Amino acid sequence: GLALLAVCALVLGVRALGFEWVFVGDDVVFPPADPQYHVRRSLYTFHHFPRVLMFDPYINYPDGAPVPWPPLFDFVVGGLARVLASSERGFEVVIAWASPVCAALTLLPVYQIGKRVASRAVGVGAGALFALVPIGVNYSHLGNADHHAAVSLIGAWLLFLCGRLVDPSLPVAGLRRLAAALVCVRAALLLTWHGSLLYLGLAE
């Protein structure tokens, strides 16, 4: 347990490097393009919960257009910010930390996969590798409000559940629960990133 907590601290610590470039005075600075649009969409839910921005008049000006992203990530972050924050500044802090927290939560399925394949030590080692993989760090860095870290989190749970599916000792009752969990995880993945259709197609 202590080793896993240490790896969790490593995940958050590595992703918080450059903290001073995100929290600059009274401002929270987000990377351009996609992360900033996720901020806008989450802010809409923060102000109008439980509504989701599905049609945006600011894109394809002056006509507007349907938002191309699935809504789950923005909706969850906006809803959590509404619970945890009382101002737009608080909202910005919550969404700035959303990706690092998703990365930390991803340790749970990564550890479980390693433990089931080999041992607890392998689970902790897998978590440490996950903590330091550069592309993962980049996409789940503090201030990166994009959906990639959430996709990794859900994808890791999908991998864990698929591994459980081939366990010969799984009882029938457990198989039913597993089937229900797989439905939920697949739906969550589709509602977070439409590109997950490729992964779900290959998995099926």
C-alpha positions as CSV (number, residue, x, y, z in Angstrom):
1,G,0.0,0.0,0.0
2,L,2.8,2.4,0.9
3,A,4.6,1.6,-2.4
4,L,1.4,2.3,-4.3
5,L,1.0,5.6,-2.5
6,A,4.6,6.5,-3.4
7,V,3.9,5.7,-7.1
8,C,0.7,7.8,-6.9
9,A,2.8,10.7,-5.5
10,L,5.3,10.2,-8.4
11,V,2.5,10.3,-10.9
12,L,1.2,13.6,-9.5
13,G,4.6,15.1,-8.9
14,V,6.0,14.5,-12.4
15,R,2.8,15.9,-14.0
16,A,2.9,19.0,-11.8
17,L,6.4,20.0,-13.0
18,G,6.1,23.4,-14.5
19,F,3.4,24.4,-12.0
20,E,4.6,28.0,-12.2
21,W,3.7,28.1,-15.9
22,V,0.1,27.0,-15.3
23,F,-0.7,29.1,-12.2
24,V,0.6,32.5,-13.1
25,G,-0.4,35.1,-10.6
26,D,-4.2,35.2,-10.6
27,D,-4.5,33.4,-13.9
28,V,-4.6,29.7,-14.9
29,V,-2.9,29.2,-18.3
30,F,-4.2,26.4,-20.4
31,P,-2.5,25.0,-23.6
32,P,-4.1,26.3,-26.8
33,A,-6.6,24.5,-29.1
34,D,-8.4,21.4,-27.8
35,P,-7.7,21.9,-24.1
36,Q,-9.1,25.4,-24.1
37,Y,-12.2,24.2,-25.9
38,H,-12.7,21.5,-23.2
39,V,-12.4,24.3,-20.6
40,R,-15.2,26.3,-22.4
41,R,-17.5,23.3,-22.6
42,S,-16.9,22.3,-19.0
43,L,-17.5,25.9,-17.9
44,Y,-20.9,25.8,-19.6
45,T,-21.8,22.8,-17.5
46,F,-20.4,24.5,-14.4
47,H,-22.7,27.4,-14.9
48,H,-25.7,25.5,-16.3
49,F,-25.6,22.1,-14.6
50,P,-26.9,19.5,-15.6
51,R,-26.9,21.0,-19.2
52,V,-24.2,20.0,-21.7
53,L,-23.1,22.3,-24.6
54,M,-24.1,20.2,-27.6
55,F,-24.6,23.1,-30.1
56,D,-22.1,25.9,-30.0
57,P,-22.9,29.3,-31.7
58,Y,-19.2,30.2,-31.5
59,I,-18.0,27.6,-34.0
60,N,-18.7,27.7,-37.7
61,Y,-19.6,31.4,-37.2
62,P,-22.1,32.9,-37.8
63,D,-24.3,29.7,-38.0
64,G,-22.9,27.7,-35.2
65,A,-22.5,23.9,-35.3
66,P,-23.0,20.7,-33.2
67,V,-20.0,20.1,-30.9
68,P,-18.0,17.2,-32.4
69,W,-16.8,15.7,-29.1
70,P,-18.8,13.3,-26.9
71,P,-19.8,15.0,-23.7
72,L,-18.8,12.8,-20.8
73,F,-15.4,14.2,-19.9
74,D,-16.6,17.8,-20.0
75,F,-19.8,17.1,-18.2
76,V,-18.1,15.2,-15.3
77,V,-15.4,17.9,-14.9
78,G,-17.9,20.7,-15.0
79,G,-20.2,18.8,-12.5
80,L,-17.3,18.1,-10.1
81,A,-16.2,21.7,-10.3
82,R,-19.7,22.8,-9.4
83,V,-19.5,20.7,-6.3
84,L,-15.9,21.6,-5.3
85,A,-15.7,25.3,-6.4
86,S,-17.8,28.4,-5.9
87,S,-16.2,30.7,-8.5
88,E,-14.7,30.5,-12.0
89,R,-11.3,30.7,-10.5
90,G,-12.1,27.6,-8.5
91,F,-13.4,26.0,-11.6
92,E,-10.1,26.7,-13.4
93,V,-8.1,25.1,-10.6
94,V,-10.3,22.0,-10.7
95,I,-10.0,21.5,-14.5
96,A,-6.3,22.2,-14.4
97,W,-5.8,19.2,-12.0
98,A,-8.3,17.0,-13.9
99,S,-5.8,15.2,-16.1
100,P,-3.2,14.5,-13.3
101,V,-6.0,13.2,-11.1
102,C,-7.2,10.9,-14.0
103,A,-3.6,9.7,-14.3
104,A,-3.4,8.9,-10.6
105,L,-6.6,7.0,-10.7
106,T,-5.3,5.0,-13.7
107,L,-2.8,3.5,-11.3
108,L,-5.6,1.3,-9.8
109,P,-6.4,-0.8,-12.9
110,V,-2.7,-0.8,-14.0
111,Y,-1.7,-2.2,-10.5
112,Q,-4.5,-4.7,-10.6
113,I,-3.5,-6.0,-14.1
114,G,0.2,-6.4,-13.0
115,K,-0.8,-8.1,-9.8
116,R,-3.1,-10.6,-11.6
117,V,-0.5,-11.3,-14.3
118,A,2.3,-11.9,-11.8
119,S,2.5,-10.3,-8.4
120,R,2.0,-7.2,-6.3
121,A,5.6,-6.1,-7.0
122,V,4.9,-6.3,-10.8
123,G,1.8,-4.3,-10.2
124,V,3.7,-1.5,-8.4
125,G,6.4,-1.7,-11.1
126,A,3.8,-1.3,-13.9
127,G,2.5,1.7,-12.1
128,A,6.0,3.2,-11.8
129,L,6.5,2.7,-15.6
130,F,3.1,4.3,-16.3
131,A,4.1,7.2,-14.1
132,L,7.1,8.0,-16.2
133,V,6.2,7.2,-19.8
134,P,6.8,10.6,-21.5
135,I,3.8,10.6,-23.9
136,G,1.5,9.8,-21.0
137,V,3.0,12.5,-18.8
138,N,2.6,15.0,-21.7
139,Y,-1.0,14.2,-22.3
140,S,-1.9,14.2,-18.6
141,H,0.2,17.2,-17.5
142,L,-1.1,19.8,-15.1
143,G,-3.2,22.3,-17.0
144,N,-3.8,20.1,-20.0
145,A,-7.6,20.0,-19.9
146,D,-7.9,17.6,-22.8
147,H,-9.7,14.3,-22.6
148,H,-6.7,12.0,-23.2
149,A,-6.0,11.2,-19.5
150,A,-9.7,10.2,-19.0
151,V,-9.5,7.9,-22.1
152,S,-6.4,6.2,-20.6
153,L,-8.2,5.7,-17.3
154,I,-11.2,4.1,-18.9
155,G,-9.1,2.2,-21.3
156,A,-7.1,0.7,-18.5
157,W,-10.3,-0.5,-16.8
158,L,-11.4,-2.0,-20.1
159,L,-8.1,-3.9,-20.3
160,F,-8.4,-5.1,-16.7
161,L,-12.0,-6.3,-17.3
162,C,-11.0,-8.1,-20.6
163,G,-8.3,-9.9,-18.6
164,R,-10.8,-11.0,-16.0
165,L,-13.0,-12.3,-18.8
166,V,-10.5,-15.0,-19.7
167,D,-10.0,-16.1,-16.0
168,P,-11.1,-19.8,-16.0
169,S,-11.9,-19.6,-12.3
170,L,-14.5,-16.8,-12.7
171,P,-18.0,-18.1,-11.5
172,V,-21.1,-17.6,-13.5
173,A,-22.4,-14.9,-11.1
174,G,-19.1,-13.1,-11.5
175,L,-19.4,-13.4,-15.2
176,R,-22.8,-11.6,-15.1
177,R,-21.3,-8.7,-13.0
178,L,-18.3,-8.6,-15.4
179,A,-20.6,-8.3,-18.4
180,A,-22.5,-5.4,-16.8
181,A,-19.2,-3.7,-16.0
182,L,-17.9,-4.1,-19.5
183,V,-21.1,-2.5,-20.9
184,C,-20.6,0.5,-18.6
185,V,-16.9,0.9,-19.4
186,R,-17.5,0.6,-23.2
187,A,-20.3,3.2,-22.9
188,A,-18.0,5.5,-20.9
189,L,-15.2,5.2,-23.5
190,L,-17.6,6.0,-26.4
191,L,-19.0,8.9,-24.5
192,T,-15.5,10.3,-23.8
193,W,-13.8,9.9,-27.2
194,H,-15.4,8.9,-30.5
195,G,-12.0,7.5,-31.7
196,S,-12.5,4.7,-29.2
197,L,-14.7,3.1,-31.8
198,L,-11.5,1.8,-33.3
199,Y,-10.3,0.2,-30.0
200,L,-13.7,-1.3,-29.2
201,G,-13.9,-2.7,-32.7
202,L,-10.5,-4.4,-32.3
203,A,-11.3,-5.6,-28.8
204,E,-14.6,-7.2,-30.0
